């Protein structure tokens, strides 16, 4: 019986020591845990991405367990390039209009494709759309990436395209006006043009520590 109590005492002592050590070195154990967790999910995500790339290279892609044919298209032949070291992300946004693809690039250029059925048979064709009544004012020399990504999203409804844009008005002494606008454009696919008009404006002016907000719709 005495040996039993001694063994219990030793086990309690060891357990107490381990608990105290764990409390004192809690940050160390947390670091090990988070590092293991990061490596585990990094490996899992990398494996999943590798599978997706292999499927794409073989001409297929899965969405919600449904298989679709995948077609990779090189946009450089249309003059659309995106350097690996370029800081602006994303390249652009797409939507569908009358069974054709509308592509809106980050710098404010818009393109319309041939029909999706024709793309599958004969390949992609793109025509640049001429822009009226709106100047996207993209500045390649501006290194402030967030401000210089002109287009943030697009949505097509009937014959109109709605574009979320970053506005930018520079002032002296490193002061600036930041305005986010939604503009609406009527698509003319026959004449390859879009006539824009302002739909919604949310302007914030930061001057001398003061913030002013104006909303126009």
N, C-alpha and C positions, 0 to 999 in steps of 0.2 A: 504493500500500500504506500509505503514511504517513497519508493521508486516512482510510483505513479504520480504523486504530487510533485516530485522533483521534475519529472518529464513535462508535466503541465506548466510548471513555473518556467522552465527553459523555453517552451514553445511560446508562452505569453511574452517573455522577455524578447525573444527573437522577433515576434510579431510587432511588439511595441517599437523595437528598433527600426524595423522596416517601415512602419507607418511614419515615424519621426523623420526618417531619411527621405521618404516620399514627399512629406510636407516641406522639408527644407530644400529638396531638389525638384520641387514641383515643376519649375520652368524647364528643367532639363528633360523630364519625362514628357512634358507638353511638346517640346521641340522635336523629340524623337517621334512622338505620335503624329504630329502634323507633317513631318518630313516623310514618314512612311505613308501617310494618307495621300500626300501630294504625288509621290512616286507611283503609288498604286493606281490612282486615277489617271496620271499622265500615261502610264503604260496601257491602261484600258482604252483611253481616248485615242492614243496613237494607233493602237490595233484596229479600232473602229474606223478611223480615218483612212488607214491603209486599205481596209476592205472596200470602203466607198470609192477610193481612187482606182482600185483594181476593177471594180464594177464599171466605173465610168470609162476606163480605157477599153473595156470590152463592149461598150455601147449600151449599157443599161444602168438604171438608177432606181432605187426603191424609196417610195414615200408611203408611210403608214402601211407597210407590208405589201404594197401594190407595185408591181414592176412596170417601169416606163422605159422607153428607148431614150438613150442619151446621145445628144449630138454636140460635139465640141466644135466651136466656130472661132476662127482667128479673126479678130476685129482690126488687126493692123493693116490689112489690105484695104480697109475703108478709111485709113488715116487715123484710126483711134488707137492710141498707144498708152501704156501705163507702165512706167519704169519701176523696177523693183525697189529703188531707193526713193521713190516719190512719196511724199508725206501725206498726200491727200487720200483719204479713204471715206466712203467707198468710191468706186469708179463711177457708178451711176445707178439709176433705178429703171425698172421696166414695168410696163402694163400692156394690156391688150385693147386694141381699138379696131372694131370691124374685122376681127380675125387677123389683124396685123399687129406686129410688135412695135410699141413706142418706147424708145430708149432716150432717157434724159441723163446727160452726163453731168459730172460735178461742176463743170465750168459754164453750164448754161446752154450747151448745144443739144439740139433735139434731132432724132432720126426716126424715120418710119420704115418698116420693112415691107417686103412682099407678104402675101398671105402665108399662114402657117402651113397649109397644105403644099403650097409651092416651095416653101423652104425645105420640106421633107423630100420633095422630088428633085428640085433643081438647085438647092442651096440658098443661102441667105443673100438678099440684096437690100442695101440700105440707101435711103435718100435723106439728105439733111433738110430739115424744115427751117424755113426762113422765119425769123422772129420779128414781130411788130409790137410797138407800144410798150416795150419793156427792155431795159438795159441791165444785163446781169453783172456788168462791171467786174469781171474776173481779172485779178492782178497776179500774174505769175511771179512777180518780185516780192509779193507780200508773204512773209514766212510764218504768219500767224495762221495755222492750219484751220482752226475751228471757224474763224471769221471768213476764211477764203474758200471754204466749201460752200458754193453758192446754193446748190440744190440739196435739200434734206429729204424730200420724199415727193412722189407724184401719185395722183389718183385720177382715173378717167371715169367720167360719168356721162353717158350719152355721147354728145359731140363735144364735150368740154374736158379739158385737162386742168386739174388743180395741182399747183406746185407750191410746196413749202420752201421758202428761200431764206437765206441769211442776208439781211441788209447791212450795209456798212457805210457810215459817213464819218470821215476823218476830220479832226479839228487840230488846232495848235496845241502845243504843250502835252502831247501824248494823250489828249482827251479824245473821246470817241462817242459816237452814237451807235447803239446796237439795236437793230430793228429786225424782227422776224415777221415776214409777210407771207400771206397766202394769196397767190395770184391765179386768176382763172383765164384760160385761153380757149378760144374756139378753134377747133382743128379743121383745116381745109386740106384734105388728103389729095385732092385733085391738083391743086396749085402748090402743094407742099409748103404750107405756111401755117403759123399759129398767131392769131390776134389776141394779145393779152390785155387784161384789165385787172386793177387791184380788187381783191375780194375781201381781204382782212389784213389789218396792220396792227402790230403790237410793238410800240417803240418805247425803248428805255433810254433816257439821256443821263449820262454820268458826267456832271460838270461841277468842279470845285466841291466835291464831297456830297453833292445833292443828287437825289434820284427823282426823275420825273417819268411818269407813265402816261402814255396816251394810247387809246384804242379807237380805231376807226374801222367801220364795217359798212 
